[in-house]
Amino acid sequence: MAAELSLDRLRTDVADLLDCEPSELDPDADLFDQGLDSLRLMRLVELWRERGAHDIRLADLAELPTLRTWSTVLTR
């Protein structure tokens, strides 16, 4: 996967969509509980595919919606 999709990059991208500061997002908290919804998740998937994460699947991210889990999945 694309190296530029670090935990910090993911946190910043999600924060931009949720209109909050990256520091407000707990990397281990469920992102749906923090305001993420399926439409925003689709936008993130599109963005990250543009950055090189071509194998990313929406279902995989929706199943375990934490920044830390996503960071592990996206940097494999």
Secondary structure, DSSP 4 states (H G I P E B T S, - for coil): --TT--HHHHHHHHHHHHTS-GGGS-TTS-TTTTT--HHHHHHHHHHHHHTT-TT--HHHHHHS--HHHHHHHHT-
